[in-house]
Amino acid sequence: MAVWHMLPFTLLALLIAPAWAAPAPLPYDFDVPSYCQFLADLAATPGYITPQNTTLDVAADFVLKGMEDVPAGAWAKWNITDEAISTFLAQLGKRGELCSGTPPTSSRVFDFHPYDPAMDGPVAAPRSHTVAWRSPRVDVVHWTLSAQYQEPYHTHPLASLTFIVFPAGRTYYDSHGTATSSTGPYTGHHPRLAINCQEPEWLHSIHNTDTHTYQVIRVFFVPLTTSYMPHLD
């Protein structure tokens, strides 16, 4: 009788246990394999972190230290919650272990271009690029693209993490003026934060084809050596 009496409670415990064991959902979208590939490419690029190439763990530590350089109180000003950033920093804190399940199978050096400082986003396209924070490790740029506005052509010579706060429909034009990608209008009201990795970008322009402002925070990682790339004078 005792066994049968306890059976309902045992079944209830089995049903509830998976909920207890399940990890809490992340408060953002973040593709780990893409991040691991980003780290591999960052590590493979001579001059970005060390004079020669380096390891995935060193690249992961480089990115984490850069992110930790941004004042904790600044994120809320950019409409990114403390919960999202603290969770993301904890995830990055796993360093190379984060990539143990999906290690990159190859790496590539960032493309070389003769970047001109006069063509950097905040200089060549100041209406859509505002420097929000700067330190020896990172440049944080608040990118706001008004509805129906196409920004002037510009470059981004540094690798970055992008935090898409409020998306919008847009068309991306490459250095030849060719539309290489396009997205439809965004019709939601409470977008979920999306975090992406971005390698350095050569000449490009983005046209906001939507009815509201496109809002992104970009954290650009400053190279640790002066040999990463030459600049035109």
C-alpha positions, -999 to 999 in steps of 0.1 A, spaced: 0 0 0 28 24 8 44 20 -26 11 27 -44 5 57 -20 38 73 -31 35 66 -68 16 98 -77 43 119 -59 70 100 -77 54 106 -111 50 143 -102 86 146 -92 97 131 -126 76 155 -145 89 185 -125 126 175 -125 133 185 -161 120 220 -154 143 223 -124 173 211 -145 167 232 -176 190 263 -179 174 297 -178 169 311 -214 194 337 -224 180 373 -226 194 377 -261 202 359 -293 239 349 -298 253 324 -322 281 306 -304 297 289 -335 298 322 -353 315 338 -323 341 309 -321 348 315 -358 352 352 -351 378 343 -323 397 320 -347 399 347 -374 409 373 -348 436 350 -335 449 342 -370 453 379 -380 489 390 -374 492 422 -355 457 424 -340 466 409 -306 502 398 -310 528 404 -337 521 370 -351 490 348 -348 479 335 -314 455 310 -298 417 309 -294 420 314 -256 441 345 -260 416 359 -285 387 351 -261 405 369 -233 412 399 -255 375 402 -263 364 397 -227 388 424 -213 375 448 -240 339 442 -230 347 446 -193 362 480 -201 328 494 -209 313 509 -177 285 488 -164 262 518 -160 265 528 -196 245 499 -211 212 510 -197 217 544 -215 218 524 -247 186 505 -239 205 473 -231 196 457 -197 220 450 -169 207 414 -169 216 409 -206 251 423 -202 260 405 -170 247 372 -185 267 379 -217 299 387 -198 295 354 -178 291 336 -211 322 352 -225 340 344 -192 341 307 -203 367 318 -229 379 290 -251 357 265 -232 327 281 -249 339 267 -282 347 232 -270 315 218 -284 318 235 -318 355 243 -324 362 261 -357 377 238 -383 396 266 -400 405 303 -397 411 332 -421 431 364 -417 409 395 -419 410 411 -454 436 438 -459 425 472 -471 443 506 -471 420 521 -445 419 559 -444 410 574 -410 389 600 -428 366 573 -440 359 558 -405 322 557 -396 321 585 -371 341 608 -394 326 600 -428 291 593 -417 286 613 -384 248 615 -387 245 577 -381 277 571 -360 283 586 -326 312 576 -304 296 568 -271 326 555 -251 363 552 -258 391 535 -239 425 521 -248 408 487 -255 375 496 -272 356 522 -291 319 520 -285 298 535 -314 261 542 -312 247 536 -347 213 551 -353 200 551 -389 169 572 -393 139 559 -413 144 561 -451 179 575 -447 209 561 -466 242 569 -449 273 581 -468 299 555 -477 324 547 -449 345 520 -434 350 501 -401 387 491 -399 383 472 -365 366 440 -356 335 444 -334 306 429 -315 272 444 -326 243 447 -302 211 452 -323 188 471 -300 160 479 -325 162 464 -360 147 478 -391 143 469 -428 175 478 -446 196 474 -478 234 469 -476 255 483 -504 291 473 -510 320 493 -523 308 489 -559 274 503 -551 258 468 -554 230 459 -530 244 427 -515 217 420 -489 183 433 -479 157 427 -452 120 434 -450 104 458 -426 104 450 -389 69 451 -375 75 440 -339 72 464 -309 96 447 -283 126 433 -302 148 408 -286 185 418 -283 207 402 -309 244 401 -305 266 394 -336 302 393 -346 315 416 -373 349 415 -390 364 448 -403 343 463 -431 355 480 -463 336 508 -480 298 503 -476 266 521 -470 233 511 -455 198 523 -464 171 522 -438 140 512 -458 118 511 -428 95 536 -410 115 538 -377 151 543 -366 175 514 -367 195 513 -334 227 494 -328 256 495 -303 290 484 -318 320 476 -296 351 479 -317 382 462 -304 414 483 -306 445 462 -318 472 457 -292 500 463 -317 507 490 -343 514 465 -370 478 454 -377 473 476 -407 487 507 -424 467 539 -427 468 563 -456 481 598 -447 
